[in-house]
Amino acid sequence: MLLPVTLDIRRSRSLIAALTLAHLLAAAGLLPTDLPLALKAALWLALASSLAVLIRRPPMAGLAFNATGHLSLLRPDGSSIAVGVDPATTVLPWLIVLLVKTADGGKEAHVLPVDALGERGHRQLRL
């Protein structure tokens, strides 16, 4: 990869579809249980709220590698944060689970399917 490079990240339709399917399956799994209807309704509401938060949360705007190879996450508000890549990051041909360490010692996980980066960006990041 020639440095510096910036990779734009888009909202992933495949990730939204997978999250929606997982939430729907969890909601359907409550149907055959013997739980009271009020508890089922509360759990369905929690599942719907969880899905809404996941879908509405803005993804990071991009990734930037500077000339020395250091990585920064670009936030939707225009700010950036320098991070280090965690060795537990998973790279598959169709998906990257990017685990990063922030300067304050925190960790973040970012799920990046191919449609979030595009073919070229996904290929560059896998290298």
C-alpha positions in Angstrom: 0.0 0.0 0.0 1.4 3.4 -1.0 1.2 5.8 1.9 -0.3 8.2 2.9 -3.8 6.8 2.0 -7.3 7.6 3.2 -10.1 5.0 2.9 -13.7 6.3 3.0 -16.2 4.2 4.9 -19.8 4.0 3.8 -22.8 2.6 5.7 -22.9 -1.1 5.0 -26.2 -2.5 3.7 -25.0 -6.1 4.3 -24.2 -5.3 7.9 -27.6 -3.7 8.4 -29.3 -6.7 6.9 -27.3 -9.1 9.1 -28.1 -7.1 12.3 -31.8 -6.8 11.3 -32.0 -10.6 10.7 -30.3 -11.3 14.0 -32.7 -9.1 15.9 -35.7 -10.6 14.1 -34.6 -14.1 15.0 -34.1 -13.1 18.6 -37.6 -11.6 18.6 -39.1 -14.7 17.0 -37.3 -16.9 19.6 -39.4 -15.3 22.3 -42.7 -16.4 20.7 -42.7 -20.1 21.9 -41.5 -19.2 25.4 -43.8 -19.4 28.4 -42.9 -15.8 29.5 -45.7 -13.5 30.4 -46.9 -11.3 27.4 -45.8 -8.1 29.2 -42.2 -9.4 29.6 -42.2 -10.5 26.0 -43.4 -7.0 24.9 -40.6 -5.4 27.0 -38.0 -7.7 25.5 -39.3 -7.0 21.9 -39.1 -3.2 22.7 -35.5 -3.6 23.9 -34.6 -5.5 20.8 -36.3 -2.9 18.6 -34.4 -0.1 20.5 -31.1 -2.0 20.1 -31.6 -2.3 16.4 -32.5 1.3 16.0 -29.4 2.5 17.9 -27.2 0.2 15.8 -28.7 1.3 12.5 -28.7 5.0 13.3 -25.3 5.2 14.8 -23.0 6.9 12.3 -20.1 4.8 11.2 -16.7 6.2 11.3 -16.1 8.3 8.2 -12.8 6.7 7.2 -9.4 5.4 8.0 -6.2 7.4 7.3 -2.7 5.9 7.2 0.0 8.6 7.3 3.4 8.4 5.6 4.9 6.5 8.5 2.1 3.9 8.5 0.3 5.1 11.7 -3.5 4.7 11.6 -6.1 7.3 12.5 -9.9 6.9 12.6 -11.8 9.7 10.9 -15.0 10.6 12.8 -18.1 11.9 11.1 -17.7 15.3 12.8 -14.3 15.8 11.0 -12.1 15.0 14.0 -9.6 12.2 14.0 -8.1 10.0 16.6 -4.7 8.2 16.4 -5.1 4.5 17.1 -3.0 1.3 17.1 -4.2 -1.9 15.5 -4.8 -4.7 18.0 -3.2 -8.1 17.1 -6.6 -9.7 17.5 -7.9 -8.0 14.4 -9.6 -10.5 12.1 -9.2 -10.3 8.3 -11.3 -12.4 6.0 -11.9 -12.1 2.3 -15.4 -10.7 2.9 -15.1 -9.0 6.3 -12.6 -7.2 8.5 -13.1 -6.9 12.2 -10.8 -4.0 13.0 -9.8 -3.9 16.7 -8.0 -0.7 17.6 -6.4 0.6 20.8 -6.9 4.3 21.5 -4.3 6.6 23.2 -6.3 6.5 26.5 -6.1 2.7 26.7 -9.6 2.0 25.4 -10.4 -0.4 22.7 -12.9 -0.1 19.8 -14.2 -2.7 17.4 -15.2 -1.8 13.8 -16.9 -4.3 11.5 -16.0 -3.6 7.9 -17.7 -5.8 5.3 -16.6 -5.3 1.7 -19.5 -3.0 0.8 -18.4 -0.5 3.6 -15.1 0.1 1.9 -15.6 -0.9 -1.7 -13.5 -3.6 -3.4 -10.4 -1.4 -3.8 -10.5 -0.1 -0.2 -11.1 -3.5 1.2 -8.2 -5.0 -0.7 -5.9 -2.2 0.4 -6.8 -2.6 4.0 -6.3 -6.4 3.9 -2.7 -5.8 2.8 
